[in-house]
Amino acid sequence: MTEPQPENAFAQPDPGAARRLRTHQALVRITERHAGGEDRRRWDEHRMPMPPLDALRRVADLASGSALPEEGVPAVDQDDLTAALTLVPWARAEFDQLEAGLLRMSKGRGMTWQEIAFGLGLGSAQAARQRHERLLQRADTDI
């Protein structure tokens, strides 16, 4: 039986691993403190945290006063806001994937880039193509 190796104090930290851990901790914090309704039930019964975009929206709504906290739920604090900010890249990546998929489906169903540009509120077919290319590039770097 081999003994566990001590952690190398001189090894460079893995920023990606640290970010993933912080992201998970942010999602758990927001879910534990602010989940309501179905999100609360899923957390209480299965320890399933809220989806990132829902967690962001919940903190933003509570912090802005457009949603009222449930009875006994703490007010949004600076750590909650930091947790929400931590989730922004994850939520943005999910949204980018959704948009890229819609663009692929639109093209697959015969829509022109000009029609897609109109749907996206862009001024030209070229702008729609460039947006699609940027989404694909971002998706490649997010993996």
C-alpha positions as CSV (number, residue, x, y, z in Angstrom):
1,M,0.0,0.0,0.0
2,T,1.4,3.4,-1.0
3,E,1.2,6.3,1.3
4,P,-0.5,9.4,0.0
5,Q,1.9,11.9,-1.4
6,P,2.1,15.3,0.4
7,E,0.9,18.2,-1.7
8,N,3.8,19.9,-3.4
9,A,4.0,23.4,-1.7
10,F,6.0,24.6,-4.7
11,A,3.7,23.4,-7.5
12,Q,1.9,26.1,-9.4
13,P,-1.8,26.3,-8.5
14,D,-4.3,25.2,-11.2
15,P,-6.4,28.4,-11.8
16,G,-9.0,26.4,-13.8
17,A,-9.6,24.0,-10.9
18,A,-9.7,26.9,-8.4
19,R,-12.3,28.7,-10.7
20,R,-14.4,25.6,-11.0
21,L,-14.4,25.1,-7.2
22,R,-15.3,28.8,-6.6
23,T,-18.1,28.6,-9.2
24,H,-19.6,25.5,-7.6
25,Q,-19.3,27.2,-4.2
26,A,-21.1,30.3,-5.5
27,L,-23.9,28.2,-6.9
28,V,-24.3,26.3,-3.6
29,R,-24.2,29.6,-1.6
30,I,-27.0,31.2,-3.6
31,T,-29.1,28.1,-3.7
32,E,-28.8,27.5,0.1
33,R,-29.5,31.2,0.9
34,H,-32.0,32.3,-1.7
35,A,-33.6,29.4,-3.6
36,G,-37.4,29.4,-3.5
37,G,-40.2,27.2,-4.8
38,E,-39.1,24.3,-7.0
39,D,-35.5,25.3,-6.7
40,R,-35.8,25.1,-2.9
41,R,-37.5,21.7,-3.1
42,R,-34.8,20.3,-5.4
43,W,-32.1,21.5,-3.1
44,D,-33.7,20.2,0.1
45,E,-34.6,16.8,-1.4
46,H,-31.7,16.1,-3.8
47,R,-29.0,18.8,-3.1
48,M,-29.4,19.9,-6.7
49,P,-28.3,23.6,-6.9
50,M,-30.1,26.1,-9.0
51,P,-29.1,26.6,-12.7
52,P,-26.5,29.4,-13.0
53,L,-28.7,31.8,-14.9
54,D,-31.6,31.3,-12.4
55,A,-29.2,31.9,-9.5
56,L,-28.0,35.1,-11.1
57,R,-31.5,36.3,-11.8
58,R,-32.6,35.5,-8.2
59,V,-29.7,37.5,-6.6
60,A,-30.3,40.4,-9.1
61,D,-34.0,40.5,-8.4
62,L,-33.6,40.3,-4.6
63,A,-30.8,42.9,-4.6
64,S,-32.7,45.3,-6.8
65,G,-35.9,44.9,-4.8
66,S,-37.9,43.6,-7.8
67,A,-38.5,40.4,-5.8
68,L,-39.2,40.0,-2.1
69,P,-37.2,37.5,0.0
70,E,-39.2,34.7,1.5
71,E,-39.8,34.8,5.2
72,G,-36.7,33.9,7.2
73,V,-34.4,34.2,4.2
74,P,-31.4,36.5,4.7
75,A,-31.0,39.7,2.7
76,V,-28.5,39.7,-0.2
77,D,-25.1,40.6,1.0
78,Q,-21.7,41.4,-0.6
79,D,-20.8,37.7,-0.6
80,D,-24.0,36.9,-2.5
81,L,-23.2,39.5,-5.1
82,T,-19.7,38.2,-5.4
83,A,-21.1,34.7,-5.8
84,A,-23.4,35.9,-8.5
85,L,-20.6,37.7,-10.4
86,T,-18.6,34.4,-10.2
87,L,-21.4,32.7,-12.1
88,V,-21.6,35.2,-15.0
89,P,-19.0,33.5,-17.2
90,W,-20.8,30.1,-16.7
91,A,-24.2,31.6,-17.5
92,R,-22.7,33.5,-20.5
93,A,-21.2,30.3,-21.9
94,E,-24.5,28.5,-21.6
95,F,-26.3,31.3,-23.3
96,D,-23.7,31.4,-26.1
97,Q,-24.2,27.6,-26.6
98,L,-27.9,28.1,-26.8
99,E,-27.5,31.0,-29.3
100,A,-25.0,29.0,-31.4
101,G,-27.4,26.0,-31.5
102,L,-30.3,28.3,-32.7
103,L,-28.1,29.7,-35.4
104,R,-27.1,26.2,-36.6
105,M,-30.8,25.1,-36.5
106,S,-31.8,28.2,-38.4
107,K,-29.3,27.6,-41.1
108,G,-30.2,23.9,-41.2
109,R,-33.8,24.9,-41.9
110,G,-32.8,27.1,-44.8
111,M,-32.8,30.5,-43.3
112,T,-30.5,33.0,-44.9
113,W,-28.0,35.0,-43.0
114,Q,-30.0,38.1,-43.7
115,E,-33.1,36.5,-42.2
116,I,-31.1,35.5,-39.2
117,A,-29.6,39.0,-38.9
118,F,-33.2,40.4,-38.8
119,G,-34.1,38.0,-36.0
120,L,-31.1,38.9,-34.0
121,G,-31.6,42.6,-34.6
122,L,-28.4,43.0,-36.6
123,G,-28.0,45.2,-39.6
124,S,-26.5,42.8,-42.1
125,A,-26.0,39.2,-43.1
126,Q,-22.2,39.7,-42.6
127,A,-22.9,40.8,-39.0
128,A,-24.9,37.6,-38.3
129,R,-22.1,35.4,-39.8
130,Q,-19.5,37.2,-37.8
131,R,-21.5,36.8,-34.6
132,H,-21.8,33.1,-35.3
133,E,-18.1,32.8,-35.8
134,R,-17.4,34.7,-32.6
135,L,-19.8,32.4,-30.7
136,L,-18.0,29.3,-32.1
137,Q,-14.6,30.7,-31.2
138,R,-15.7,31.5,-27.6
139,A,-17.2,28.0,-27.3
140,D,-13.8,26.5,-28.3
141,T,-12.0,28.5,-25.7
142,D,-14.5,27.8,-22.9
143,I,-13.9,24.0,-23.1
